[in-house]
């Protein structure tokens, strides 16, 4: 049975006459890595600030473990929003020690374990201001997870990282999710990386949540391959299964997605026609999360 960690219901936010969040609702189940996708100004950061009470909520409700979120509930939430919070003149160890004191954590070994977990053991005594951007992101993550939160909120955590830093950060998130069972809400402009780590996606446009989709559903509608449109899907599927080794998915009563771009399309067409299946079209499909997002936004703009 799924366990709801976070429930956001009908939240709104305006700055003066400018409505930046418009009736947004979504839920995070335990174990989710929920990728929040949207352009600059779409409302991603504002949503995260509302959840963490960095910005006051006046309309709608936000619940953690089915209880209204407040300062007590926020003890179960770790967050890195906008920029990692660390004191420049304190070392990595001192920054974490300060957080431990604030959170009532007396286990010194725990601090060292967290530092090792995020890969900063060689920077224990380095001042925060002397860390690279990637190392500061790691420190911000260490600060956020030190209290062992149930929910981790990360706003653009891989901005400015080089490719190797991005891959390392992705592995850290996967470890947090798989080994520590931490549920994660994350936003990023780098959609390829968001695709790699997320289990579910929410698309924000002009302050509205316009689409939610699981990674499994996204893969089903967005895979590369060949879209075969025929007059008899059931018969075509039987023929492909018998005559070709390629995997395929029946999308609807007209279309089949063949999960390969290497299949001999002329032979496929010939075999189907010879077995009295009319081929209406056979088109190449190469799409990514970016393509899905672009098409989704394009559809909204034309509504």
N, C-alpha and C positions, 0 to 999 in steps of 0.2 A: 504493500500500500504506500502511495506517495505521501511524503510529509511536506507540507507547505512551510517554507522558511520565511519568505517575504511575500506580503500581499499589498499591492499598490492599487487603490481603488478610486477612480474618478477624480484624480488630482488635477488642480488648475493652479496656474501662477501667472501673475501679471506684474509688469514693472511700468507703473503709470497706465497709459492707455495701450501699452504693448503687451499682448497676451503671448507668453512664451511657452506655456504648457497648457494644452487644451484637452481636458477630460481623459487623461491617460490612465489605463488600468493594465496591470500584468502581474503574474505570480512567478516566483522562483521555488522550485521543488528541491528538496535535499539532493545534493550531488550535481545540480545544474551548473554549467558554465554558460551564462546568459550573455551573449554579445549584443550590445546596444549600438546600433548603426545609424548614422545620420551625419549630415554635413555640419560645418561650423555654424553655430547659431540655431541648430535644430531643436535643442533643448536637453541634450544628453547630460551635460554637467549640471544643469539646473535640477534635473530629476535626482541625481546623486546627492546634490546639496540638500534637497528636500528630505530625502531618506535619512541622511545623517544629521538633520536639524541644523545645518549650517545656514539654511535659509528657512524662514518660518512658513509653515503650511497653513493656509487659511481656508482651503476648500478641498474636500476629499479626505481620504484616510490612508494611513500607512501602518501596517501591522507586521510585527515580527513574532513568529510562533503563535499567531492568532491573537496577539495582545497588542494594544496600541503602543506604538513606538515612543519611547521617552528616553531620558538620560540613563535610566537603569537598564533598559533594553539594549541601548547602544554599547553596553559593555560586551555584548556578544557580536559586535560588528567591528571589523578592521577596515580602514579606508585610506586610500591615497588619491586625493582629489586635487586636480590642477598641478600642483608641484609637491614632491616629497617634503614633509616637514622634519627638519633636523637642525640642530644648532651648529652653525659653521665652526665655532671655536672649540667644540667638543669632539673627542674622538668617536669612532664607531662604538667602542665599548661604553664610553661615557654617555652617549646618546641613549643607548639601550638601557643602561643602568638607571638613567633618569626616568624613562618610561616605566621601568619595573617598579620604581619607588612610587610613582603616581598611581600605578595599578595595584599596588600592594603585593607585588611578586618578590619573594625573598630568595628564590632559587638561583644562585649565581651560575650553576651548571646549565640552567635553562638558557641563559643569555648566550653562553658560549655555543650551545647546540644550535640556537637560531642563527647566530653569526656564521657557523659552519654550514648550515642548511642553505643559506643564501649565497654562500661562496665568498665571504668577506673575511675569512680567518687570517689571511695575510695582511689585512688592513685594520686589525684590531685597534692599533694605537695611532691610526692616521686620522687627522682632523677632517671633519665633514667637508670643509671648504676645499680640501686638497684631493677629494675623490673625483674620479671621472663621472660623466653623466650617468653612464651605466651602473657604476658603483653606487651613486647616490640613489638611483632607482631601487637597487638591491637593499640599501639601508632603509629606504622608505617602506619597502615590503617587509623587512625584518621588524620594524617598529609596529607595523599594522598587524602582524601575525603573532607577536610576542604574547599577547593575552589569550592566545588560542581561540580566535573568534569562530563562530559558526558561519558567518557571512563575511566575505571580503569584497569590497567595492574598489575598483581600480579605474581611474579616469585617464585615458591615454597613457598607460604605463610604459609603452615602448617608443614613445616619441623621442626622436633624436638618437636612438641607439643604432649602432652599426649592425650589419647582417648577423655577425656572430653573436653580438649581444642580444639581438632579438630572439635567436634560436635558444640561447641559454635561458632567457627570461621565460620563454614558452615552456621549456622543460621544468622550470621552477613551479609554474602555475599547474602543470599537469601533476607534479609531485604533491603539491598542496591539495589538489582535488582528489587524487587517487589514494594517497597515503594518509592524509589527515582528514579526509571527508569534508573539506571546506567548500561550501557553495560560493560561487563567484559571479559577480556582476561586473562586466568589463566593457569599456568602450575603446575604440581605436580607429584611426583613419586608415591604418594598414589592414585592409580587409582580407588579404591573403592569410595573414597571421591570425586574425580573428576567426577565420574559417578553420584553421588548424586546431585551435584550442576549444572552440565553443561547441556546446551540445544543442543550444537553442539560440534563435536570433529574434530580435525585435527591431523593427525599422521605424525610425522617427523622422517625420517631415513636417516642418512648420509647427512644431510643438505637439503634433498628433502621432499616436502610435498607429501606423497605417497597415502593418502586417506583422504577424508572428509566425514563425516556422521552425520546425526542428531540423537538425542537420540531416537526419534521415529523409525527411520530406524534401528538403532542398536538393539533396543528391538525386532523388528520384526525378525531379522536374528539371534539374540543371546539369545533368551529366553530359559529358562529351560522348559522341557516338553518331549513329545514323537514325534519323526519324523516318520510319517506314509507314506510309499512309496507304491503307488498302481497303477493299470493299468487304472483306471477310477476315476479321482479326483472328478468330478462333482457328480457322483453317490455316492461315498464314503462320500462326504460332506453332502449330503441329508440324508444319513443313520445316520451319527454321530449326525446331528442336531435333528433327530427324535427320536433316540434311547438312546442317551447319553446327560447328562446335561453339560458336559465339554465344555468350550470355545475352539475354534480352529481358525487357520488362514490357508488359502490356500496359500502356498508359490509359487508354480508353477504348471505346468501341470502333475506333478508326485507326489508332496510332500505336506503333510498337517502337520502343527505343532499343536499338541494338548497341550493346556496350563496347563498341569497337569502331575505329575508323579505318581498320585494315581489311575488313571483309570485302570480298569481290562483289561490288554492287551490281555489275552487269550479269554475273552468274546468278546472284540472288534474284534479280528481276526475271531472268529467263526461267528459273526453276519455278517461281511462283506463277508466272503466266502459263507455263506448261501444265500446271496443276489447277488451272481455272480460277486463279486468284488475280483480280485486277489491281495492278499497282498504280495508285493515283499520283504518288510522289515519293521521292527518296532524297532526303536532304541531310546535309552535314550539320552537326550540332556541336559547337565548341563554346562552352560558357563557363563563367566563373562567378564567384560571389559578387564581384564588381559589376558584371554584366546583369546579374539578377537585380541588384540594387538600382542600377541605371534604368533598366526597363520598368521597374516598379515605380520609381520617381517619375519617369516619363509618362506613365499611365495616369498617375495622380494629377500631374500638371494639365493633362488634356481632358480631365473630367469636368 
